[in-house]
Amino acid sequence: MNHSLAHRGADDSGTYHHSKVYLGQQRLSIIDINRGHQPMSYTHQGKTYTIVYNGELYNADELRARLKRYGVRLRTSCDTELVLKLFAVEGPRALHHLNGIFAFAVYEKTSQRLFLARDPLGVKPLFYSWQNSALAFASEIKALFNHPTIKPRVTADGLRELFGIVPARTPGKTVYADIQEIKPGAYTWWQDGVFTTKTYFKLQSRPHTQTAPQTVQTIKTMLSNIVQNQLVSDKTIGFMLSGGLDSSAVTALAARAGQSFQTFSVDYVGNDDNFKPTDFSPSRDNYYIDLVAKQYHTRHSYQVLNSADLCASLREALIARDYPAMADIDSSLLLFCRAIKKEITVCFSGEFADEIFCGYPWFYRADTANATTFPWAIDLTMREQTVAKHLRARLKLAEFVNQTYAHAVAEVPLSPADSPADRQMKIYSYLTMRWFGLNLLERADRMAMRCGLEVRVPFTDINLVQYVYNIPWTMKNYGGHEKGILRAAMSDLLPTEIINRKKCPYPKTVDPVYTALIEDKVRALITEEKHPVWQIVERDYVNQVLHETNPAGTRPWFGQLMQRPQYLAFIYQIALWLTEYHVILDL
């Protein structure tokens, strides 16, 4: 199990054993490279605690001061020791003082009690399987499949998740029947076969009392402090730079410290000739990237991916995720991260700004403004038609998605004082963070850590998220522009062209060579009439999509990016998944 996660941390490896408990850890060394070996143990008041930890803390100095007040001595400068000793002293209350991204387990030897916890937004993963009073856990699902009793079993519920929700994911669930995840903002105790879970963090709906100018200044100050705090590393740092508002803001805020950084962007062979503006992707990135790189004197590198590599990497992207998800949107990030890793080990991203500042098209488009389902997938026709005919009546996909949506909306934190517009947009914002955003955070973690690259995401700072959640809708669109309040906060740091630039998503290939390659894959798959994929996917419908004469008119399968080529690649990934993972269809 431990060896299967070596890609997440090739710098060090360790194991621990006591009684029936085994812990393992693969370390990617970022801070205090020589003294952070795990598993790490500490004895406090006669009890010995042992931790395995994955993450980064951004308030380490504050935590050191807190431990000093308890009289606790530290022997390293690494985060692991801080978390271990603070937990030994304070127990689960320690979670309220951790500012960062993390997943960890602590075992207490005397009571033989295990504690599992995950950061508030789920930036770092933590999966588990609990069967016959035995518990196994890991950062990735593949590690669990190396446990002798855990099988890749998929039931009708898993297929509902796969066809109805994926690549978003219901928090706490996976497509596998016997594997769940610790939810973001939750922790779990395990002792003597008893498994108890509690939530320690929830967003709060509160009055926003600041004026617009005060809000602009608060956001600027908060983001500046967040980025500066996250620059701590004993290894070289770089930045993903798309030329959009979010990544440009992070780059600019970091550059204010007077350092010169490397920046990286991704593009594709063939896009120079084949890109056409659309509502979802109105412009290319290069011009805007060059503006920021020039202004802040970054050492910029364009990573240009070719279609053959993009298609060939669909398999590894599947393995990185452990289930089919975003097709070449995943494989392109995997290749991008691999190129970045050749230069650096820690990279910043502007991910999650659109989730908290409401930047996605569905916050503004008329056809999604009053949707009564997840707004990034409002038309279920394609999803329902993809399900094999003999399963449709049983899966009841539309009913499942509608029920899931209703349950999701029921947990949205709202206030009676919210205006109708604020109420609707808080619902959309919460769902986008909790469902859509969780997929993108998972994508970033799996593709980057597959290459041993750590990605830091300043916009997931929990204090920023809580603050921005309660900014009124009219103020979020300060100046009549989507994400207007963020644009105003960054207006003196970035070129006017970027401040005014319409949102563009992560770039994807529009090279017809890629489309032809994936069509060939699916065409060959269709000829395999006995392939297990046709037990769950409707072969005739996939063939219809393959021969679609007007693919431009097809609504994206998911979000803004998964259009016809990505749909076909997703079907291809399902076929790979069934055979590579030896999926047991328990229907």
C-alpha positions as CSV (number, residue, x, y, z in Angstrom):
1,M,0.0,0.0,0.0
2,N,2.8,2.4,0.9
3,H,4.8,1.7,-2.2
4,S,1.8,2.4,-4.4
5,L,1.9,6.0,-3.2
6,A,5.7,6.5,-3.8
7,H,4.9,9.1,-6.6
8,R,3.3,11.4,-4.0
9,G,6.6,11.5,-2.0
10,A,9.8,10.0,-3.4
11,D,12.1,11.8,-0.9
12,D,11.5,9.5,2.1
13,S,9.5,6.5,3.1
14,G,8.6,5.1,6.5
15,T,6.4,2.6,8.3
16,Y,5.2,1.9,11.9
17,H,3.7,-1.1,13.5
18,H,2.0,-1.7,16.8
19,S,-0.4,-4.5,17.7
20,K,-2.9,-4.6,14.8
21,V,-2.1,-1.1,13.6
22,Y,0.2,-0.4,10.6
23,L,1.0,3.1,9.4
24,G,3.0,4.1,6.3
25,Q,4.1,7.4,4.7
26,Q,5.7,8.6,1.5
27,R,7.3,12.1,2.0
28,L,7.7,14.9,-0.4
29,S,10.2,17.1,1.5
30,I,9.4,20.8,1.3
31,I,10.3,22.2,4.8
32,D,13.1,20.9,7.1
33,I,14.1,18.4,4.5
34,N,16.5,16.4,6.7
35,R,14.5,16.1,10.0
36,G,10.9,15.5,8.9
37,H,10.9,11.7,8.7
38,Q,7.6,10.0,9.2
39,P,5.8,8.2,10.9
40,M,6.8,10.6,13.7
41,S,6.1,9.9,17.4
42,Y,5.7,12.0,20.6
43,T,5.0,11.1,24.2
44,H,2.9,13.5,26.2
45,Q,1.6,12.9,29.8
46,G,2.5,9.2,29.5
47,K,0.7,8.6,26.1
48,T,2.6,8.1,22.9
49,Y,1.1,9.5,19.7
50,T,2.3,8.6,16.1
51,I,1.4,10.6,13.1
52,V,1.4,10.2,9.3
53,Y,0.7,13.6,7.6
54,N,0.3,15.1,4.1
55,G,0.0,18.8,3.7
56,E,1.3,22.3,4.3
57,L,0.6,24.8,7.2
58,Y,0.7,28.5,6.6
59,N,0.6,29.7,10.2
60,A,3.5,27.7,11.6
61,D,4.9,30.7,13.6
62,E,1.5,31.1,15.3
63,L,1.4,27.4,16.2
64,R,5.0,27.4,17.5
65,A,4.1,30.3,19.8
66,R,1.0,28.4,20.9
67,L,3.0,25.3,21.8
68,K,5.6,27.4,23.6
69,R,2.9,28.6,25.9
70,Y,2.2,25.0,26.8
71,G,5.9,24.5,27.5
72,V,6.3,22.1,24.5
73,R,9.7,22.0,22.9
74,L,10.2,21.6,19.2
75,R,13.2,19.8,17.6
76,T,12.4,20.5,13.9
77,S,10.9,23.3,11.8
78,C,8.6,20.9,9.9
79,D,4.8,21.1,9.9
80,T,4.4,17.4,10.9
81,E,5.9,18.0,14.4
82,L,3.6,21.0,14.9
83,V,0.4,19.0,14.1
84,L,1.5,16.0,16.1
85,K,2.4,17.9,19.3
86,L,-0.6,20.3,19.1
87,F,-2.9,17.3,18.7
88,A,-1.3,15.6,21.7
89,V,-1.9,18.6,23.8
90,E,-5.3,19.8,22.5
91,G,-6.9,16.8,20.7
92,P,-9.5,17.6,18.0
93,R,-9.6,21.3,19.1
94,A,-6.2,21.7,17.4
95,L,-8.0,21.5,14.1
96,H,-9.5,25.0,14.6
97,H,-6.0,26.5,14.8
98,L,-4.5,24.9,11.6
99,N,-4.4,27.2,8.6
100,G,-3.4,25.2,5.6
101,I,-4.1,22.1,3.5
102,F,-3.8,18.7,5.2
103,A,-4.9,15.2,5.7
104,F,-3.4,13.2,8.6
105,A,-3.8,10.2,11.0
106,V,-2.7,10.1,14.6
107,Y,-2.5,6.8,16.5
108,E,-2.4,6.8,20.3
109,K,-0.6,3.6,21.5
110,T,-2.1,3.2,25.0
111,S,-5.8,3.4,24.0
112,Q,-5.1,2.0,20.5
113,R,-7.3,4.8,19.2
114,L,-6.9,6.3,15.7
115,F,-7.8,9.8,14.6
116,L,-8.2,10.9,11.0
117,A,-8.8,14.5,9.8
118,R,-9.0,16.5,6.6
119,D,-8.7,20.2,5.8
120,P,-11.8,22.3,5.6
121,L,-12.1,22.4,1.8
122,G,-10.7,19.0,1.0
123,V,-7.6,20.2,-0.8
124,K,-5.7,17.1,0.4
125,P,-7.4,13.7,0.0
126,L,-8.2,11.0,2.6
127,F,-10.0,7.8,1.6
128,Y,-11.0,4.9,3.7
129,S,-12.6,1.5,3.7
130,W,-14.3,0.2,6.9
131,Q,-15.4,-3.5,6.7
132,N,-15.9,-6.1,9.4
133,S,-14.7,-3.7,12.1
134,A,-11.4,-3.2,10.3
135,L,-10.3,0.2,8.9
136,A,-7.9,1.0,6.0
137,F,-7.1,4.5,4.9
138,A,-4.9,6.2,2.3
139,S,-4.3,9.4,0.3
140,E,-5.4,7.6,-2.9
141,I,-7.8,4.8,-3.7
142,K,-5.2,2.7,-5.5
143,A,-3.4,2.1,-2.2
144,L,-6.6,0.6,-0.7
145,F,-6.8,-1.8,-3.6
146,N,-3.4,-3.2,-2.4
147,H,-5.1,-4.2,0.8
148,P,-6.0,-7.9,0.6
149,T,-9.7,-7.5,1.6
150,I,-10.7,-4.4,-0.5
151,K,-12.0,-5.0,-4.0
152,P,-13.0,-2.5,-6.8
153,R,-16.7,-3.3,-6.4
154,V,-19.2,-1.0,-8.2
155,T,-22.9,-1.2,-7.5
156,A,-25.9,0.7,-9.1
157,D,-25.2,3.5,-6.7
158,G,-21.7,3.8,-8.0
159,L,-23.0,3.9,-11.6
160,R,-25.4,6.7,-10.6
161,E,-22.5,8.7,-9.3
162,L,-20.4,7.9,-12.4
163,F,-23.0,8.9,-15.0
164,G,-25.0,11.5,-13.0
165,I,-22.4,13.4,-11.0
166,V,-18.8,12.7,-12.2
167,P,-16.4,14.4,-12.7
168,A,-17.9,16.3,-9.8
169,R,-18.2,14.1,-6.7
170,T,-20.7,13.8,-3.9
171,P,-18.6,14.7,-0.8
172,G,-17.9,11.6,1.2
173,K,-18.6,9.2,-1.7
174,T,-16.7,7.5,-4.4
175,V,-17.8,5.4,-7.3
176,Y,-16.7,2.3,-5.4
177,A,-19.1,0.6,-3.0
178,D,-16.6,-0.2,-0.3
179,I,-14.6,3.1,-0.3
180,Q,-15.6,6.5,1.1
181,E,-13.7,9.6,1.9
182,I,-13.4,11.7,5.0
183,K,-15.4,14.7,4.1
184,P,-13.8,18.2,3.9
185,G,-13.9,19.8,7.3
186,A,-14.5,16.5,9.2
187,Y,-12.6,14.2,11.5
188,T,-13.0,10.6,12.6
189,W,-12.2,8.5,15.6
190,W,-11.7,4.7,15.3
191,Q,-11.4,2.4,18.3
192,D,-12.2,-1.2,18.8
193,G,-14.0,-1.4,15.5
194,V,-16.2,1.6,16.2
195,F,-16.1,4.4,13.7
196,T,-17.3,7.9,14.7
197,T,-17.3,11.0,12.4
198,K,-17.8,14.6,13.3
199,T,-17.7,17.9,11.4
200,Y,-15.4,20.6,12.8
201,F,-15.8,23.2,10.1
202,K,-18.9,24.7,8.3
203,L,-19.3,27.9,6.4
204,Q,-21.4,30.5,8.2
205,S,-23.9,32.9,6.8
206,R,-23.2,36.2,8.4
207,P,-24.1,39.9,7.8
208,H,-21.5,41.8,5.7
209,T,-21.1,45.2,7.3
210,Q,-18.3,46.7,5.2
211,T,-18.8,49.2,2.4
212,A,-17.6,48.3,-1.1
213,P,-14.3,50.3,-0.8
214,Q,-13.6,48.7,2.6
215,T,-14.3,45.3,1.1
216,V,-11.9,45.9,-1.8
217,Q,-9.2,46.8,0.7
218,T,-9.9,43.8,2.9
219,I,-9.6,41.4,0.0
220,K,-6.4,43.0,-1.1
221,T,-4.9,42.8,2.4
222,M,-6.1,39.3,3.0
223,L,-4.8,38.0,-0.3
224,S,-1.5,39.7,0.1
225,N,-1.0,38.1,3.5
226,I,-2.1,34.7,2.3
227,V,0.3,34.6,-0.6
228,Q,3.2,35.9,1.5
229,N,2.5,33.3,4.2
230,Q,2.5,30.5,1.5
231,L,5.8,31.4,0.1
232,V,7.6,29.5,2.8
233,S,9.6,26.6,1.3
234,D,13.0,25.1,1.4
235,K,12.7,24.3,-2.3
236,T,12.3,26.5,-5.4
237,I,8.8,28.0,-6.0
238,G,7.1,28.7,-9.3
239,F,3.7,29.8,-10.5
240,M,1.2,28.5,-13.0
241,L,0.3,31.6,-15.1
242,S,-2.6,31.6,-17.6
243,G,-2.9,35.4,-18.0
244,G,-6.3,35.3,-16.4
245,L,-7.2,37.4,-13.4
246,D,-6.7,34.7,-10.7
247,S,-3.2,33.3,-11.6
248,S,-2.0,36.8,-12.5
249,A,-3.1,38.1,-9.1
250,V,-1.3,35.4,-7.3
251,T,1.9,36.0,-9.3
252,A,1.7,39.7,-8.8
253,L,1.2,39.5,-5.1
254,A,4.2,37.1,-4.7
255,A,6.4,39.3,-6.9
256,R,5.8,42.3,-4.6
257,A,8.2,40.6,-2.2
258,G,11.0,41.5,-4.6
259,Q,11.8,38.0,-5.7
260,S,12.1,36.7,-9.3
261,F,10.1,33.6,-10.0
262,Q,9.6,31.1,-12.7
263,T,6.2,31.0,-14.3
264,F,4.7,28.3,-16.5
265,S,1.8,28.1,-18.9
266,V,0.3,25.4,-21.1
267,D,-0.7,25.4,-24.7
268,Y,-1.2,22.9,-27.5
269,V,0.1,22.1,-30.9
270,G,-2.5,23.2,-33.5
271,N,-4.2,25.8,-31.4
272,D,-2.6,28.7,-33.2
273,D,-4.5,27.7,-36.3
274,N,-7.6,26.2,-35.0
275,F,-8.8,28.3,-32.0
276,K,-12.1,30.1,-32.4
277,P,-13.6,32.3,-29.7
278,T,-16.8,30.9,-28.0
279,D,-19.0,32.0,-25.1
280,F,-17.1,29.6,-22.9
281,S,-13.6,30.4,-24.2
282,P,-13.5,33.9,-25.6
283,S,-9.8,34.4,-26.0
284,R,-6.4,32.8,-26.0
285,D,-3.9,33.3,-23.1
286,N,-0.6,34.1,-24.7
287,Y,-0.9,37.9,-25.1
288,Y,-2.0,38.3,-21.4
289,I,0.6,35.9,-20.1
290,D,3.3,38.0,-21.8
291,L,2.0,41.2,-20.2
292,V,2.3,39.8,-16.6
293,A,5.6,38.1,-17.3
294,K,7.1,41.3,-18.6
295,Q,5.7,43.5,-15.8
296,Y,7.0,41.3,-13.0
297,H,10.1,40.1,-14.7
298,T,9.3,36.4,-14.4
299,R,11.3,33.7,-16.1
300,H,8.4,32.4,-18.2
301,S,8.2,29.0,-19.9
302,Y,5.5,27.9,-22.4
303,Q,4.8,24.2,-22.2
304,V,3.3,23.2,-25.6
305,L,1.6,19.7,-25.6
306,N,1.1,17.6,-28.7
307,S,-2.0,15.7,-29.4
308,A,-0.4,12.2,-29.5
309,D,1.0,12.7,-26.0
310,L,-2.3,14.1,-24.8
311,C,-4.2,11.0,-26.1
312,A,-1.6,8.5,-24.9
313,S,-1.7,10.0,-21.3
314,L,-5.4,9.4,-20.9
315,R,-4.5,6.1,-19.3
316,E,-2.1,7.5,-16.8
317,A,-4.6,10.3,-15.9
318,L,-7.2,7.7,-15.2
319,I,-4.7,5.9,-12.9
320,A,-3.9,9.1,-11.2
321,R,-7.6,9.7,-10.4
322,D,-8.5,6.0,-9.9
323,Y,-11.7,6.5,-11.9
324,P,-12.8,8.1,-15.2
325,A,-13.1,11.9,-14.8
326,M,-12.1,14.8,-17.1
327,A,-10.3,13.0,-19.9
328,D,-7.8,15.2,-21.6
329,I,-8.5,18.0,-19.2
330,D,-6.8,15.7,-16.7
331,S,-4.1,14.4,-19.0
332,S,-3.1,17.8,-20.1
333,L,-2.6,19.0,-16.5
334,L,-0.6,15.8,-15.8
335,L,1.8,16.5,-18.7
336,F,1.9,20.2,-17.7
337,C,2.8,19.3,-14.1
338,R,5.4,16.8,-15.2
339,A,7.1,19.5,-17.3
340,I,7.0,21.9,-14.3
341,K,8.5,19.3,-12.0
342,K,11.6,19.2,-14.1
343,E,12.3,22.8,-12.9
344,I,10.7,23.1,-9.4
345,T,8.9,21.2,-6.6
346,V,6.3,23.8,-5.4
347,C,4.0,25.6,-7.7
348,F,1.2,28.1,-7.0
349,S,-2.1,28.1,-8.8
350,G,-5.1,30.5,-9.1
351,E,-7.5,27.6,-8.6
352,F,-10.7,28.2,-6.6
353,A,-11.0,31.9,-7.2
354,D,-14.0,31.4,-9.5
355,E,-15.7,29.2,-6.9
356,I,-15.6,31.8,-4.2
357,F,-15.9,35.0,-6.3
358,C,-18.6,33.5,-8.6
359,G,-16.7,33.7,-11.9
360,Y,-18.2,30.8,-13.8
361,P,-20.7,31.4,-16.7
362,W,-23.6,29.7,-14.8
363,F,-23.7,32.6,-12.4
364,Y,-24.6,34.9,-15.3
365,R,-26.2,32.9,-18.2
366,A,-29.9,33.2,-18.6
367,D,-30.3,29.4,-19.3
368,T,-28.7,28.6,-15.9
369,A,-29.8,31.5,-13.7
370,N,-32.8,29.7,-12.3
371,A,-31.7,26.1,-12.8
372,T,-33.2,23.6,-10.4
373,T,-30.2,21.2,-10.7
374,F,-26.5,21.5,-10.7
375,P,-25.9,24.4,-13.0
376,W,-22.8,23.0,-14.7
377,A,-24.7,20.1,-16.0
378,I,-28.3,21.3,-16.4
379,D,-29.2,19.0,-19.3
380,L,-29.2,15.3,-18.3
381,T,-30.2,14.1,-21.8
382,M,-26.7,13.1,-22.8
383,R,-26.0,11.5,-19.5
384,E,-29.2,9.4,-19.5
385,Q,-28.7,8.3,-23.1
386,T,-25.1,7.2,-22.3
387,V,-26.4,4.6,-19.8
388,A,-27.0,1.2,-21.3
389,K,-30.7,0.8,-22.1
390,H,-31.2,-2.2,-19.8
391,L,-30.0,-0.1,-16.8
392,R,-31.8,3.1,-17.4
393,A,-35.1,2.2,-15.6
394,R,-33.1,0.8,-12.6
395,L,-30.7,3.7,-12.3
396,K,-33.3,6.4,-12.6
397,L,-30.6,8.9,-13.2
398,A,-32.7,12.1,-13.3
399,E,-34.4,11.2,-10.1
400,F,-31.0,10.5,-8.4
401,V,-29.5,13.8,-9.6
402,N,-32.5,15.7,-8.5
403,Q,-32.5,14.1,-5.0
404,T,-28.8,14.7,-4.7
405,Y,-29.2,18.3,-5.7
406,A,-32.1,18.8,-3.1
407,H,-29.9,17.3,-0.4
408,A,-27.0,19.5,-1.4
409,V,-29.2,22.7,-1.3
410,A,-30.6,21.7,2.1
411,E,-27.1,22.0,3.6
412,V,-26.3,25.5,2.2
413,P,-25.8,28.0,5.0
414,L,-28.3,30.8,4.5
415,S,-29.6,33.7,6.6
416,P,-33.2,35.0,6.8
417,A,-31.7,38.4,6.1
418,D,-30.4,37.3,2.6
419,S,-32.0,39.0,-0.3
420,P,-33.5,36.7,-3.0
421,A,-30.5,37.4,-5.2
422,D,-28.0,36.7,-2.4
423,R,-29.9,33.6,-1.4
424,Q,-29.7,32.2,-5.0
425,M,-26.1,33.0,-5.5
426,K,-25.1,31.7,-2.1
427,I,-26.7,28.4,-3.1
428,Y,-24.8,28.4,-6.4
429,S,-21.5,29.5,-4.7
430,Y,-21.8,26.8,-2.0
431,L,-22.6,24.1,-4.6
432,T,-19.8,25.3,-6.8
433,M,-17.3,25.1,-4.0
434,R,-18.5,21.9,-2.4
435,W,-19.2,19.9,-5.6
436,F,-17.7,21.4,-8.7
437,G,-14.6,22.8,-6.9
438,L,-13.9,19.6,-5.1
439,N,-13.4,18.0,-8.5
440,L,-10.9,20.6,-9.6
441,L,-9.0,20.4,-6.3
442,E,-8.9,16.7,-6.6
443,R,-7.7,17.0,-10.2
444,A,-4.9,19.4,-9.2
445,D,-3.8,17.2,-6.3
446,R,-3.8,13.9,-8.3
447,M,-2.2,15.1,-11.5
448,A,0.5,17.2,-9.6
449,M,1.3,14.6,-7.0
450,R,1.5,11.9,-9.7
451,C,4.6,13.9,-10.7
452,G,5.8,14.7,-7.1
453,L,4.8,18.4,-7.5
454,E,3.1,20.3,-4.7
455,V,0.4,22.8,-5.8
456,R,-0.5,25.6,-3.5
457,V,-3.9,27.2,-3.8
458,P,-4.1,30.6,-2.0
459,F,-7.7,31.1,-2.9
460,T,-8.7,28.1,-0.7
461,D,-7.6,30.0,2.5
462,I,-10.5,29.3,4.8
463,N,-10.7,32.8,6.3
464,L,-10.8,34.3,2.8
465,V,-13.5,31.8,1.7
466,Q,-15.6,32.5,4.8
467,Y,-15.3,36.3,4.2
468,V,-16.1,36.3,0.5
469,Y,-19.0,33.9,0.9
470,N,-21.0,36.6,2.7
471,I,-20.2,39.5,0.4
472,P,-23.5,40.6,-1.2
473,W,-24.1,39.6,-4.8
474,T,-24.2,43.2,-6.0
475,M,-20.9,43.9,-4.4
476,K,-19.2,40.8,-5.7
477,N,-20.0,42.2,-9.2
478,Y,-18.6,45.6,-8.3
479,G,-18.6,47.9,-11.3
480,G,-21.0,45.6,-13.2
481,H,-18.3,43.0,-14.0
482,E,-18.2,39.4,-12.9
483,K,-15.7,39.0,-10.0
484,G,-15.7,42.8,-10.0
485,I,-14.7,43.0,-6.3
486,L,-11.5,41.0,-7.0
487,R,-10.8,43.0,-10.1
488,A,-11.0,46.2,-8.1
489,A,-8.7,44.7,-5.4
490,M,-6.1,43.9,-8.0
491,S,-6.5,47.0,-10.1
492,D,-3.2,48.7,-9.1
493,L,-1.2,45.5,-9.5
494,L,-2.1,44.2,-13.0
495,P,-2.4,45.6,-16.5
496,T,-5.8,47.1,-17.4
497,E,-6.1,44.4,-20.2
498,I,-6.1,41.7,-17.5
499,I,-8.3,43.5,-15.1
500,N,-10.9,43.8,-17.9
501,R,-10.4,40.4,-19.4
502,K,-13.4,38.2,-19.7
503,K,-13.0,34.9,-17.8
504,C,-11.4,32.1,-19.8
505,P,-11.2,28.5,-18.5
506,Y,-8.2,26.3,-18.3
507,P,-7.0,25.9,-21.9
508,K,-7.9,22.8,-23.8
509,T,-6.8,21.5,-27.2
510,V,-8.9,22.3,-30.3
511,D,-6.4,20.5,-32.5
512,P,-8.4,18.3,-35.0
513,V,-5.5,15.8,-34.8
514,Y,-6.5,15.1,-31.2
515,T,-10.1,14.7,-32.1
516,A,-9.2,12.2,-34.8
517,L,-7.0,10.2,-32.4
518,I,-9.8,9.9,-29.8
519,E,-12.3,9.1,-32.5
520,D,-10.1,6.2,-33.7
521,K,-9.9,4.9,-30.1
522,V,-13.7,4.9,-29.7
523,R,-14.3,3.6,-33.2
524,A,-12.0,0.6,-32.4
525,L,-13.8,0.2,-29.1
526,I,-17.2,0.0,-30.8
527,T,-16.0,-2.9,-32.9
528,E,-15.4,-4.9,-29.6
529,E,-19.0,-5.9,-29.1
530,K,-18.1,-8.0,-26.0
531,H,-16.1,-5.4,-24.2
532,P,-17.3,-5.0,-20.6
533,V,-17.9,-1.3,-21.2
534,W,-21.1,-2.1,-23.2
535,Q,-22.5,-3.7,-20.0
536,I,-23.0,-0.2,-18.6
537,V,-22.7,2.2,-21.6
538,E,-25.1,2.3,-24.5
539,R,-23.0,1.4,-27.6
540,D,-25.5,2.7,-30.2
541,Y,-25.6,6.1,-28.5
542,V,-21.8,6.4,-28.4
543,N,-21.7,5.5,-32.1
544,Q,-24.3,8.2,-32.7
545,V,-22.1,10.8,-31.0
546,L,-19.1,9.5,-32.8
547,H,-20.8,10.3,-36.1
548,E,-22.4,13.5,-35.0
549,T,-22.4,15.9,-38.0
550,N,-22.9,19.1,-35.9
551,P,-20.8,18.5,-32.8
552,A,-20.4,22.3,-32.1
553,G,-24.1,22.4,-31.1
554,T,-23.6,19.9,-28.3
555,R,-23.8,21.4,-24.8
556,P,-20.7,20.5,-22.7
557,W,-21.0,17.2,-20.8
558,F,-19.7,19.1,-17.7
559,G,-18.8,22.7,-17.0
560,Q,-17.3,24.6,-19.8
561,L,-14.6,22.3,-21.1
562,M,-16.0,18.8,-21.6
563,Q,-17.4,18.9,-25.1
564,R,-17.6,16.2,-27.8
565,P,-13.9,15.2,-27.9
566,Q,-13.8,15.0,-24.1
567,Y,-17.0,13.0,-24.0
568,L,-15.6,10.4,-26.3
569,A,-12.3,10.4,-24.3
570,F,-14.4,9.9,-21.1
571,I,-16.1,6.8,-22.7
572,Y,-12.6,5.5,-23.6
573,Q,-11.5,6.1,-20.0
574,I,-14.5,4.1,-18.7
575,A,-13.4,1.2,-20.9
576,L,-9.8,1.4,-19.7
577,W,-11.0,1.7,-16.1
578,L,-13.1,-1.5,-16.3
579,T,-10.2,-3.6,-17.5
580,E,-7.2,-1.9,-15.8
581,Y,-8.9,-1.9,-12.4
582,H,-10.6,-5.2,-12.9
583,V,-13.9,-3.5,-11.8
584,I,-16.4,-5.9,-10.3
585,L,-19.9,-4.8,-11.5
586,D,-22.1,-5.9,-8.6
587,L,-25.5,-5.0,-10.2
